[in-house]
């Protein structure tokens, strides 16, 4: 999209997409440059080409478009570009769910393309019998004829088609050649865009499902960036208007907000059409869709002409110049809940995932945020000690980071599921894919837990009986080919079979052990030996499980061991933040355990001790798992 060459290539590609070609023609010419995130969302939200139903509809669109353009050029009675556009869009309704779009609505979308509405008529009447269009506008007749020739076998031999061809002074033999040429061009485009028969069959249903999931997540990410451009409501609502226009074709909208007396009045945050400012809607008016949307906390549709509709709703529709509207509750930055009125909204729009994405991102961007997100309380620094840089993290940055990390995690999870389907029942492969899926899920839980920092304590999580030996074995198997072997580290495990399962959070223990293993590998930069040991010990009359992680590295200097578990600036460089061991200690303490370290020039040994049972877990263990 950067540079004139890329712009031209983009336009050449979009020309063959029935949905995007129309949407972009109806938007301002500078839209691509001024709204890149919204353009990205528009591209991603379009119907996904990996679906089998899409492919069949697309081939018909391209075939009719090519032939309609050829017929227009040959007959010289209609504009060739208009014939292409109408032919491409003739089956536009097929690309959407039946509840969201009908052929009549699809035709209405083309009204803005020409002042006389001939393109819209060509789409609206393309499937009508040719005899009905005998005296219709030439563009309508050409699209009708192209549709019949492409979709009907041996149509060129039928009486009605020959009569329509004769009216354009085209012979049957010449039309057959034009049809054959258009089919060749359509096949070339199918190969270009990966929509040939062999390509589509190899993708399968799983790929289509994955593509839809990916596109939805990526579209939400693009919308996230789009709405984050705004500094306040005066910028946010215009961005929302641009989004409604680009993604849903909604040009007419307004916003009603509760005033001091509780009544709903038009808000100037979205420019008010003439006359609308005189309307005031009481909050208890059960006939009006606007108060009803607020009372039910759910979108409410309105259609003009409904017998029991409130007259004020009829007046809103008349002033907006629409036949229907959707009332959508929307939380504003000051905490009030207003009503977004979206004119001429498609039926079923409120159930669309894209609609929900737009509202979620707009609401999130409107939400007031505190200036900073404090880290959990720790011991106060010594008098006069300089504060560590970066202790206060802007909460908005944290939210954005969590949001952006969640999207690729979802994509990775979907790809793992797809690979699992494709690779069959090979137990080794499935085991490895299971490890990947578990680790993705663990990262997702860690990321979700970040937002709980403001509470100073992590969210309560359900405990489960965890086999410490299994966690160690899983970790070694997971890291063997990715961490240990590439770094010439030999691994040994010595697991006591008498170690009982412990009621704790598996993710916490796995994270601690991985941090220790990673540190050990980094310490042995020329290779070495790493040993994991589990044993049962008794400390002060209490049975505990001890986990030892021992390496053969050069050991740690005394200056480091004295501050080993403190948050310090890392000297390793790269992506090391100096937080690994500090986090590990915190996680061990959350498991009611202790961690210690002993280091000599022959190596470093970390010891983790976890109680086999403690009072707060006694009822849980006895109830869920029986006596230990």
C-alpha positions as CSV (number, residue, x, y, z in Angstrom):
1,X,0.0,0.0,0.0
2,X,3.0,2.3,0.0
3,X,3.9,4.2,-3.1
4,X,2.2,4.6,-6.4
5,X,3.1,1.2,-7.7
6,X,1.6,-0.5,-4.7
7,X,-1.6,1.6,-4.9
8,X,-2.1,0.5,-8.5
9,X,-1.5,-3.1,-7.7
10,X,-3.9,-2.9,-4.8
11,X,-6.6,-1.4,-7.0
12,X,-6.0,-4.1,-9.7
13,X,-6.6,-6.8,-7.0
14,X,-9.6,-5.2,-5.4
15,X,-11.3,-4.9,-8.9
16,X,-11.9,-8.6,-8.8
17,X,-13.5,-8.7,-5.3
18,X,-17.3,-8.2,-5.6
19,X,-17.7,-6.9,-2.0
20,X,-14.6,-4.8,-1.6
21,X,-14.8,-3.3,-5.1
22,X,-18.3,-1.9,-4.3
23,X,-17.5,-0.8,-0.8
24,X,-14.4,1.2,-1.9
25,X,-16.2,2.8,-4.8
26,X,-18.7,4.2,-2.3
27,X,-16.0,5.7,0.0
28,X,-14.1,8.9,-0.4
29,X,-11.1,8.7,-2.8
30,X,-8.6,9.5,-0.1
31,X,-10.0,6.9,2.3
32,X,-7.1,4.4,1.7
33,X,-4.5,7.0,2.7
34,X,-6.3,8.7,5.6
35,X,-7.8,5.6,7.3
36,X,-5.3,2.8,7.0
37,X,-6.4,0.9,10.1
38,X,-10.1,1.1,9.0
39,X,-9.1,0.0,5.5
40,X,-7.3,-3.0,7.0
41,X,-10.4,-3.9,9.0
42,X,-12.6,-3.5,5.9
43,X,-10.3,-5.9,3.9
44,X,-10.2,-8.4,6.7
45,X,-14.0,-8.3,7.4
46,X,-14.9,-9.1,3.8
47,X,-16.2,-12.6,3.2
48,X,-13.4,-15.1,3.3
49,X,-12.3,-16.7,0.0
50,X,-11.5,-20.0,1.6
51,X,-15.1,-20.9,2.0
52,X,-16.5,-23.2,-0.7
53,X,-19.7,-21.2,-1.0
54,X,-17.7,-18.1,-1.6
55,X,-15.7,-19.7,-4.4
56,X,-18.8,-20.8,-6.4
57,X,-20.3,-17.3,-6.0
58,X,-17.0,-15.6,-7.0
59,X,-16.6,-17.6,-10.1
60,X,-20.1,-16.7,-11.2
61,X,-19.4,-13.0,-10.4
62,X,-16.2,-13.0,-12.5
63,X,-17.8,-14.9,-15.4
64,X,-20.8,-12.6,-15.6
65,X,-18.6,-9.4,-15.2
66,X,-16.2,-10.5,-18.0
67,X,-19.0,-11.4,-20.4
68,X,-21.1,-8.3,-19.5
69,X,-18.1,-6.0,-20.2
70,X,-17.4,-7.8,-23.5
71,X,-21.1,-7.5,-24.6
72,X,-21.1,-3.8,-23.7
73,X,-17.9,-3.2,-25.8
74,X,-19.3,-5.2,-28.7
75,X,-22.7,-3.7,-28.8
76,X,-21.6,-0.1,-27.9
77,X,-24.8,0.7,-26.1
78,X,-23.6,0.8,-22.5
79,X,-20.6,1.8,-20.5
80,X,-18.1,-1.1,-20.3
81,X,-16.9,-0.2,-16.7
82,X,-20.5,0.0,-15.5
83,X,-21.2,-3.4,-17.1
84,X,-18.2,-4.8,-15.3
85,X,-19.4,-3.4,-11.9
86,X,-23.0,-4.5,-12.3
87,X,-22.0,-7.9,-13.6
88,X,-19.5,-8.4,-10.7
89,X,-22.2,-7.3,-8.2
90,X,-25.2,-9.1,-9.7
91,X,-25.1,-11.9,-7.0
92,X,-23.8,-9.7,-4.2
93,X,-26.4,-11.0,-1.7
94,X,-24.9,-14.5,-2.0
95,X,-21.8,-13.4,-0.1
96,X,-23.6,-12.6,3.1
97,X,-25.8,-14.5,5.5
98,X,-29.5,-14.6,4.3
99,X,-30.6,-12.8,7.5
100,X,-28.3,-9.9,6.8
101,X,-28.8,-9.2,3.1
102,X,-31.3,-9.8,0.4
103,X,-31.1,-9.3,-3.4
104,X,-33.1,-6.1,-3.1
105,X,-30.8,-4.7,-0.4
106,X,-27.8,-5.6,-2.5
107,X,-29.2,-3.6,-5.4
108,X,-29.8,-0.6,-3.1
109,X,-26.1,-0.6,-2.3
110,X,-25.3,0.4,-5.9
111,X,-27.7,3.3,-6.0
112,X,-24.8,5.7,-5.2
113,X,-22.7,4.6,-8.2
114,X,-24.8,6.4,-10.9
115,X,-27.3,9.1,-10.5
116,X,-29.9,7.3,-12.7
117,X,-29.7,4.0,-10.8
118,X,-29.2,1.8,-13.9
119,X,-26.5,-0.3,-12.2
120,X,-28.8,-0.9,-9.2
121,X,-31.5,-2.0,-11.6
122,X,-29.2,-4.3,-13.5
123,X,-28.4,-6.1,-10.2
124,X,-32.0,-6.0,-9.0
125,X,-33.4,-7.5,-12.2
126,X,-30.5,-9.7,-13.5
127,X,-32.4,-13.0,-13.0
128,X,-35.7,-11.8,-14.5
129,X,-36.9,-13.5,-17.7
130,X,-35.3,-11.8,-20.8
131,X,-38.8,-11.1,-22.2
132,X,-39.5,-8.7,-19.3
133,X,-36.4,-6.7,-20.1
134,X,-37.0,-6.3,-23.8
135,X,-37.4,-2.5,-23.5
136,X,-35.3,-1.9,-20.4
137,X,-32.1,0.2,-20.3
138,X,-29.3,-1.4,-22.3
139,X,-27.2,-2.0,-19.1
140,X,-30.0,-4.0,-17.6
141,X,-30.4,-6.1,-20.7
142,X,-26.7,-6.8,-21.0
143,X,-26.3,-8.0,-17.4
144,X,-29.5,-10.1,-17.8
145,X,-28.1,-11.7,-21.0
146,X,-24.6,-12.3,-19.5
147,X,-26.2,-14.0,-16.5
148,X,-28.3,-16.3,-18.7
149,X,-25.3,-17.3,-20.8
150,X,-23.0,-18.0,-17.8
151,X,-25.5,-19.9,-15.7
152,X,-27.6,-21.8,-18.2
153,X,-26.2,-24.7,-20.2
154,X,-26.7,-24.3,-23.9
155,X,-28.4,-20.9,-23.3
156,X,-27.2,-19.7,-26.7
157,X,-29.5,-22.1,-28.4
158,X,-32.7,-20.9,-26.6
159,X,-35.1,-18.6,-28.4
160,X,-35.2,-15.9,-25.7
161,X,-31.4,-15.6,-25.6
162,X,-31.1,-15.4,-29.4
163,X,-33.8,-12.7,-29.5
164,X,-31.9,-10.7,-26.8
165,X,-28.6,-11.1,-28.8
166,X,-30.3,-10.0,-32.0
167,X,-31.6,-6.8,-30.3
168,X,-27.9,-6.0,-29.6
169,X,-27.0,-7.0,-33.2
170,X,-24.8,-9.9,-32.0
171,X,-25.0,-13.4,-33.6
172,X,-25.2,-16.7,-31.7
173,X,-21.7,-17.8,-33.0
174,X,-20.1,-14.5,-31.9
175,X,-21.7,-14.7,-28.4
176,X,-20.4,-18.3,-28.0
177,X,-16.9,-17.0,-28.7
178,X,-17.3,-14.1,-26.3
179,X,-18.5,-16.6,-23.6
180,X,-15.6,-18.9,-24.2
181,X,-13.1,-16.0,-24.0
182,X,-14.7,-14.8,-20.7
183,X,-14.4,-18.3,-19.3
184,X,-10.7,-18.4,-20.1
185,X,-10.2,-15.0,-18.4
186,X,-12.2,-16.2,-15.4
187,X,-10.0,-19.3,-15.1
188,X,-6.9,-17.2,-15.2
189,X,-8.1,-15.1,-12.4
190,X,-9.0,-18.2,-10.4
191,X,-5.4,-19.4,-10.7
192,X,-4.1,-16.0,-9.8
193,X,-6.1,-15.8,-6.6
194,X,-5.7,-19.4,-5.6
195,X,-9.4,-20.3,-6.3
196,X,-8.9,-23.0,-8.9
197,X,-10.6,-26.4,-8.3
198,X,-7.5,-28.2,-7.1
199,X,-6.5,-25.3,-4.8
200,X,-9.9,-25.1,-3.2
201,X,-10.3,-28.8,-2.7
202,X,-6.9,-29.0,-1.0
203,X,-7.8,-26.3,1.5
204,X,-10.7,-28.2,2.9
205,X,-13.3,-27.0,5.5
206,X,-10.8,-26.8,8.2
207,X,-8.8,-24.1,6.4
208,X,-11.9,-22.1,5.7
209,X,-12.9,-22.2,9.4
210,X,-9.4,-21.1,10.4
211,X,-9.3,-18.3,7.8
212,X,-12.6,-16.9,9.2
213,X,-11.3,-17.1,12.7
214,X,-8.0,-15.4,11.7
215,X,-9.7,-12.7,9.7
216,X,-12.1,-11.9,12.5
217,X,-9.3,-11.6,15.1
218,X,-7.2,-9.5,12.7
219,X,-10.1,-7.2,11.9
220,X,-10.6,-6.6,15.6
221,X,-7.0,-5.8,16.0
222,X,-7.2,-3.3,13.1
223,X,-10.3,-1.7,14.7
224,X,-8.3,-1.4,18.0
225,X,-5.7,0.6,16.2
226,X,-8.3,2.7,14.4
227,X,-10.1,3.8,17.5
228,X,-6.9,4.5,19.5
229,X,-6.3,7.5,17.2
230,X,-8.8,9.6,19.2
231,X,-7.9,11.8,22.1
232,X,-11.5,12.5,23.2
233,X,-15.2,12.0,22.4
234,X,-15.0,14.8,19.8
235,X,-12.6,12.7,17.8
236,X,-14.0,9.3,18.8
237,X,-17.5,9.6,17.4
238,X,-16.4,10.8,14.0
239,X,-14.2,7.7,13.8
240,X,-17.2,5.7,14.7
241,X,-19.2,7.3,11.9
242,X,-16.4,6.5,9.4
243,X,-16.4,2.9,10.6
244,X,-20.2,2.6,10.2
245,X,-20.0,4.0,6.7
246,X,-17.0,1.8,5.6
247,X,-17.9,-1.5,7.2
248,X,-21.7,-1.5,7.2
249,X,-22.7,1.1,4.6
250,X,-24.5,3.2,7.3
251,X,-24.4,6.8,6.3
252,X,-27.1,8.2,8.5
253,X,-26.7,7.9,12.3
254,X,-27.2,10.0,15.4
255,X,-26.6,9.7,19.1
256,X,-29.1,10.3,21.9
257,X,-27.7,10.8,25.5
258,X,-29.5,11.2,28.8
259,X,-29.7,14.8,30.0
260,X,-29.7,16.0,33.7
261,X,-33.5,15.3,33.8
262,X,-33.0,11.7,32.6
263,X,-34.6,12.3,29.2
264,X,-32.9,11.3,26.0
265,X,-31.8,14.2,23.8
266,X,-29.7,14.4,20.6
267,X,-26.0,14.7,21.4
268,X,-23.8,17.1,19.4
269,X,-21.0,14.5,19.5
270,X,-22.5,13.3,16.2
271,X,-23.7,16.1,14.0
272,X,-27.4,16.5,14.4
273,X,-29.7,16.8,11.3
274,X,-32.0,19.7,11.1
275,X,-35.1,19.3,13.3
276,X,-33.7,16.4,15.4
277,X,-32.7,18.8,18.3
278,X,-36.3,19.5,19.1
279,X,-37.0,15.9,20.2
280,X,-37.0,14.8,23.8
281,X,-37.7,11.2,24.8
282,X,-38.7,10.3,28.4
283,X,-36.8,7.3,29.8
284,X,-40.1,5.5,30.6
285,X,-41.5,5.6,27.1
286,X,-42.0,1.9,26.5
287,X,-43.2,2.4,22.9
288,X,-39.9,4.0,21.7
289,X,-37.1,1.7,20.7
290,X,-34.5,4.1,22.3
291,X,-35.6,3.9,26.0
292,X,-36.3,0.2,25.4
293,X,-32.7,-0.4,24.3
294,X,-31.5,1.2,27.5
295,X,-33.9,-0.7,29.7
296,X,-33.0,-4.0,28.2
297,X,-29.3,-3.3,27.7
298,X,-29.6,-4.7,24.2
299,X,-30.0,-3.4,20.6
300,X,-33.6,-2.8,19.5
301,X,-34.7,-2.5,15.9
302,X,-37.3,-0.1,14.5
303,X,-39.1,-0.3,11.2
304,X,-41.2,2.5,9.8
305,X,-44.9,1.8,9.6
306,X,-45.1,-0.5,12.6
307,X,-48.6,-0.3,14.1
308,X,-47.7,0.2,17.7
309,X,-44.4,2.2,17.2
310,X,-43.9,5.5,19.0
311,X,-44.4,8.5,16.8
312,X,-41.1,10.0,17.9
313,X,-39.4,7.0,16.3
314,X,-41.2,7.6,13.1
315,X,-40.1,11.2,13.3
316,X,-36.4,10.3,13.9
317,X,-36.6,7.9,10.8
318,X,-38.1,10.7,8.7
319,X,-35.6,13.3,9.7
320,X,-32.7,10.9,9.1
321,X,-34.2,9.9,5.8
322,X,-34.2,6.1,6.5
323,X,-36.8,3.3,6.5
324,X,-35.5,1.6,9.6
325,X,-32.8,2.0,12.3
326,X,-31.1,0.0,15.0
327,X,-30.9,1.4,18.6
328,X,-27.6,0.4,20.2
329,X,-26.7,1.2,23.8
330,X,-23.3,2.9,24.0
331,X,-21.3,3.8,27.1
332,X,-19.8,7.2,26.9
333,X,-16.6,8.5,28.5
334,X,-18.4,10.2,31.3
335,X,-20.1,7.0,32.3
336,X,-23.5,7.8,30.9
337,X,-25.1,5.3,28.6
338,X,-26.4,6.8,25.4
339,X,-28.2,5.3,22.4
340,X,-26.5,5.1,19.0
341,X,-29.2,5.2,16.2
342,X,-27.9,3.5,13.0
343,X,-30.1,4.3,10.0
344,X,-31.0,1.7,7.4
345,X,-29.1,-1.1,9.3
346,X,-29.2,-4.5,7.7
347,X,-31.5,-7.1,9.3
348,X,-29.5,-9.2,11.8
349,X,-26.7,-6.6,12.0
350,X,-26.7,-6.7,15.8
351,X,-25.8,-10.4,15.7
352,X,-22.8,-9.8,13.4
353,X,-19.4,-10.5,15.1
354,X,-18.0,-7.5,13.2
355,X,-20.7,-5.2,14.7
356,X,-19.8,-6.5,18.2
357,X,-16.1,-6.0,17.5
358,X,-16.7,-2.3,16.5
359,X,-18.8,-1.6,19.6
360,X,-16.3,-3.4,21.9
361,X,-13.4,-1.4,20.6
362,X,-15.2,1.9,20.6
363,X,-16.4,1.3,24.2
364,X,-13.0,0.3,25.3
365,X,-11.5,3.5,23.7
366,X,-14.1,5.6,25.4
367,X,-13.6,4.1,28.8
368,X,-11.8,6.5,31.3
369,X,-8.5,5.1,32.4
370,X,-6.4,6.0,35.5
371,X,-3.0,7.6,34.7
372,X,-0.9,4.7,35.8
373,X,-1.1,1.1,36.8
374,X,0.9,0.5,40.0
375,X,3.0,-2.6,40.6
376,X,2.1,-4.8,43.6
377,X,3.2,-3.4,46.9
378,X,6.8,-4.3,47.9
379,X,9.1,-3.2,50.6
380,X,9.8,0.5,50.6
381,X,13.2,1.5,49.2
382,X,15.9,2.7,51.6
383,X,15.9,6.4,52.4
384,X,17.4,8.4,49.6
385,X,17.6,5.4,47.2
386,X,16.7,6.3,43.7
387,X,13.4,4.9,42.4
388,X,13.7,2.1,39.9
389,X,12.8,3.4,36.4
390,X,9.5,2.3,34.9
391,X,7.8,1.2,38.2
392,X,4.6,2.9,37.0
393,X,3.2,1.5,33.8
394,X,0.5,3.5,32.0
395,X,-2.6,1.3,32.2
396,X,-3.6,2.1,28.7
397,X,-0.3,0.6,27.4
398,X,-0.9,-2.5,29.5
399,X,-4.4,-2.9,28.0
400,X,-3.1,-2.5,24.5
401,X,-0.3,-4.9,25.0
402,X,-2.7,-7.6,26.5
403,X,-5.1,-7.0,23.7
404,X,-2.5,-7.3,20.9
405,X,-0.9,-10.4,22.5
406,X,-4.2,-12.1,22.7
407,X,-4.8,-12.0,18.9
408,X,-1.7,-13.9,17.7
409,X,-2.2,-16.4,20.6
410,X,-5.7,-17.1,19.2
411,X,-4.2,-17.5,15.7
412,X,-1.5,-19.9,17.0
413,X,-4.1,-21.9,18.9
414,X,-6.2,-22.2,15.7
415,X,-3.2,-23.3,13.6
416,X,-2.4,-26.0,16.2
417,X,-6.0,-27.3,16.0
418,X,-5.7,-27.3,12.2
419,X,-2.4,-29.2,12.2
420,X,-3.8,-31.7,14.6
421,X,-6.6,-32.5,12.2
422,X,-4.3,-32.7,9.2
423,X,-1.5,-34.8,10.7
424,X,-3.7,-37.6,11.9
425,X,-3.3,-40.0,14.8
426,X,0.5,-40.2,15.1
427,X,0.9,-40.3,18.9
428,X,4.3,-38.5,18.9
429,X,3.1,-35.7,16.7
430,X,-0.1,-35.3,18.7
431,X,1.9,-35.3,22.0
432,X,4.1,-32.5,20.7
433,X,1.1,-30.5,19.4
434,X,-0.5,-31.0,22.8
435,X,2.5,-29.5,24.5
436,X,2.4,-26.5,22.1
437,X,-1.3,-26.0,22.8
438,X,-0.8,-26.2,26.5
439,X,2.0,-23.6,26.4
440,X,-0.1,-21.3,24.3
441,X,-2.9,-21.6,26.8
442,X,-0.5,-21.0,29.7
443,X,0.7,-17.8,28.0
444,X,-2.9,-16.7,27.5
445,X,-3.6,-17.2,31.2
446,X,-0.5,-15.2,32.2
447,X,-1.5,-12.4,29.9
448,X,-5.0,-12.3,31.2
449,X,-3.6,-12.2,34.7
450,X,-1.7,-9.0,34.0
451,X,-4.9,-7.0,34.2
452,X,-5.3,-8.1,37.9
453,X,-2.1,-6.3,38.9
454,X,-4.1,-3.3,39.9
455,X,-5.8,-5.3,42.6
456,X,-2.3,-6.0,44.1
457,X,-3.2,-9.7,44.3
458,X,-3.7,-12.2,41.5
459,X,-7.2,-13.5,40.7
460,X,-8.3,-16.6,42.6
461,X,-7.6,-19.7,40.5
462,X,-8.9,-23.2,41.0
463,X,-6.4,-25.6,42.5
464,X,-5.9,-29.0,41.1
465,X,-4.0,-32.1,42.2
466,X,-0.7,-31.8,40.3
467,X,2.0,-34.5,39.9
468,X,5.3,-32.7,40.4
469,X,7.1,-35.5,38.7
470,X,4.9,-35.2,35.6
471,X,5.5,-31.4,35.5
472,X,9.3,-32.0,35.5
473,X,9.1,-34.7,32.8
474,X,6.8,-32.5,30.7
475,X,9.2,-29.6,31.0
476,X,12.3,-31.7,30.0
477,X,10.4,-33.2,27.0
478,X,9.2,-29.8,25.9
479,X,12.6,-28.1,26.1
480,X,14.9,-30.9,25.0
481,X,14.9,-30.1,21.3
482,X,14.5,-26.4,21.7
483,X,16.6,-25.4,24.7
484,X,18.8,-28.1,26.0
485,X,20.2,-30.0,23.0
486,X,20.9,-26.9,20.8
487,X,23.0,-25.5,23.7
488,X,24.9,-28.8,24.3
489,X,23.3,-29.3,27.8
490,X,22.8,-32.9,29.0
491,X,19.8,-33.4,31.1
492,X,19.2,-36.0,33.9
493,X,16.1,-36.5,35.9
494,X,15.9,-38.3,39.3
495,X,12.3,-38.5,40.3
496,X,11.1,-40.0,43.6
497,X,8.0,-42.1,42.8
498,X,6.7,-41.6,46.4
499,X,6.3,-37.8,45.9
500,X,2.5,-37.2,46.2
501,X,0.4,-35.0,44.0
502,X,0.1,-31.5,45.4
503,X,-3.0,-29.2,45.3
504,X,-1.6,-26.1,43.4
505,X,-1.7,-24.3,40.1
506,X,0.3,-26.2,37.6
507,X,1.2,-23.1,35.5
508,X,3.0,-21.5,38.4
509,X,5.2,-24.5,39.0
510,X,6.0,-24.9,35.3
511,X,6.9,-21.3,34.9
512,X,9.3,-21.4,37.9
513,X,11.0,-24.5,36.7
514,X,11.4,-23.2,33.1
515,X,12.9,-19.9,34.5
516,X,15.5,-21.9,36.5
517,X,16.3,-24.2,33.5
518,X,16.7,-21.2,31.1
519,X,19.0,-19.4,33.6
520,X,21.1,-22.6,34.0
521,X,21.5,-23.1,30.2
522,X,22.5,-19.4,29.8
523,X,25.1,-19.9,32.6
524,X,26.6,-22.9,30.8
525,X,27.4,-21.1,27.6
526,X,29.7,-23.8,26.4
527,X,27.5,-26.7,27.4
528,X,27.2,-28.7,30.6
529,X,25.0,-30.9,32.7
530,X,21.6,-30.1,34.3
531,X,19.8,-32.3,36.8
532,X,16.3,-32.2,38.1
533,X,15.6,-34.1,41.3
534,X,12.5,-34.6,43.4
535,X,12.4,-36.0,46.9
536,X,10.3,-36.1,50.0
537,X,11.8,-34.3,53.1
538,X,10.6,-33.4,56.6
539,X,11.1,-29.8,57.8
540,X,10.0,-28.9,61.3
541,X,7.8,-31.9,61.5
542,X,6.0,-31.1,58.2
543,X,6.3,-33.3,55.1
544,X,7.5,-31.3,52.1
545,X,8.3,-31.9,48.4
546,X,11.7,-30.7,47.5
547,X,12.6,-30.0,43.8
548,X,16.3,-29.4,43.1
549,X,17.6,-27.9,39.8
550,X,21.4,-28.2,39.7
551,X,23.8,-27.1,36.9
552,X,27.5,-27.4,36.3
553,X,28.1,-23.8,35.4
554,X,30.8,-21.5,36.8
555,X,28.7,-20.4,39.8
556,X,27.5,-17.0,40.8
557,X,29.6,-14.2,42.4
558,X,28.8,-13.2,45.9
559,X,27.6,-9.8,44.8
560,X,24.9,-11.5,42.7
561,X,23.8,-14.1,45.2
562,X,23.2,-11.5,47.9
563,X,20.6,-9.8,45.7
564,X,19.5,-12.9,43.7
565,X,15.8,-12.6,44.2
566,X,15.5,-8.8,43.9
567,X,14.3,-6.9,40.9
568,X,17.5,-5.6,39.3
569,X,18.6,-4.4,35.9
570,X,19.8,-7.5,34.0
571,X,23.4,-7.6,32.8
572,X,22.6,-10.2,30.1
573,X,21.2,-7.7,27.6
574,X,18.8,-8.7,24.8
575,X,15.3,-9.5,26.1
576,X,16.3,-10.0,29.7
577,X,14.6,-7.6,32.2
578,X,16.3,-8.8,35.4
579,X,12.9,-10.1,36.7
580,X,13.1,-13.8,36.2
581,X,14.2,-14.9,39.7
582,X,12.2,-12.3,41.4
583,X,9.1,-13.5,39.6
584,X,10.0,-17.1,40.5
585,X,10.3,-16.4,44.2
586,X,6.9,-14.7,44.1
587,X,5.3,-17.6,42.3
588,X,6.8,-20.1,44.8
589,X,5.5,-18.0,47.7
590,X,2.1,-18.1,46.1
591,X,2.3,-21.9,46.3
592,X,3.1,-21.5,50.0
593,X,6.7,-22.7,49.4
594,X,10.2,-21.4,49.7
595,X,13.1,-21.1,47.2
596,X,16.8,-20.9,48.0
597,X,20.1,-21.0,46.2
598,X,23.6,-22.4,46.8
599,X,26.4,-21.6,44.4
600,X,30.0,-22.6,44.1
601,X,32.5,-22.5,41.3
602,X,31.4,-26.0,40.4
603,X,27.8,-25.1,39.8
604,X,24.6,-23.6,41.2
605,X,21.8,-25.5,43.0
606,X,18.3,-24.1,43.4
607,X,16.0,-25.8,46.0
608,X,12.2,-25.4,45.9
609,X,10.2,-26.7,48.9
610,X,6.5,-27.1,48.7
611,X,4.2,-28.3,51.6
612,X,2.3,-31.4,50.9
613,X,-0.7,-30.0,52.6
614,X,-1.6,-26.8,54.4
615,X,-4.7,-25.7,56.4
616,X,-6.3,-23.6,53.7
617,X,-6.2,-26.5,51.3
618,X,-7.3,-29.2,53.8
619,X,-11.1,-28.9,53.0
620,X,-10.5,-28.7,49.3
621,X,-8.2,-31.8,49.2
622,X,-10.5,-33.8,51.4
623,X,-13.6,-32.9,49.4
624,X,-12.4,-33.1,45.9
625,X,-9.6,-35.7,46.0
626,X,-10.1,-37.7,49.2
627,X,-7.5,-38.6,51.8
628,X,-3.9,-38.2,50.9
